[in-house]
Amino acid sequence: MYQILLVEDDLKICDVINTYFLSRSDNQLKLNIIHNGNDALNALYENQYDLVLLDIMLPGADGFQICKSIRENNDTPIIFLTARGLEEDILRGYDLGCDDYIVKPFSLATLYAKVNALLNRTKGTVINNELTAGNVKLNPRSMNVYLDGNVIDLPHKEFLILKVLLENKGAVVSRDNLIVRIWGYDYDGDERILDNHIKKLRNALGKEGSRIKTVIRRGYKIID
C-alpha cells in the first residue's frame, strides 16, 4: 500500500478524489489529506510519503513553497493539481522539481493513471531498492546511509550527491548535472563548492570514499 499525501483546501475535491481512488478494484493507494500548507510541511517533516498531490493556492505555505521544501530534502514524486494554468506557473512548477502538472478541472481516471504510472516508474529505483557501491548502501525510502553495515549521518548536500552518484553507478555524472540536481537551475555561485562537498563526502565514507572518482574536465562517478 502506497502512502499518498494530498494537500488541497477544497474539501469537495478531496472527497471526490478519495472516493474515486477507493472505488478502484486495483487500488493500492492510501490518501492522507491535509488542507493547510503549514500543516503539510509539518507532516512531510514527520512522515515519509510515496507521492505528493499538491495544490498551489493554499492557506499557510503555498504549493510552490512546499515543493521547494520537498526537493531540498528528497526525491518524493510530486504532482501539482491546480487551477493555475498560466505557462509561467507551469514552468515554475517544473523548475522547482515537480514530476507532473495537472490543471483543474481534470479527469479522475487520468489522475489515477498518472499517479500509478509515476509510482511504477519510481518504485523499482527509488522506493524499494537500496543503492550500493562496495560497503556503502543508501536506502532512498528511509534516507539512511550505511557504511560497513552501520548507519552514518551525512549532511543533506552530501547525502544528495551520494544518491545521485549511486543512481548512476559506473557512469560519469557531469559537474553541471550535479549542481543542477543539488542546488537547482538558478544556482550561480562558485562551482568549487561542489568539490568541497565531494571532499567532505569522501572523508565521511572513510576508505570507501576512494570509490568516488574524479573524471577530469567531465565530473564524478562512483564504482564498485
Helices and strands as residue ranges (DSSP letters): E 2-7, H 11-23, E 29-34, H 37-46, E 51-54, H 63-71, E 78-82, H 87-96, E 100-103, H 108-122, I 123-127, E 131-133, E 136-139, E 144-147, E 150-152, H 156-167, E 173-174, H 175-183, H 192-204, G 206-211, E 212-215, E 219-222
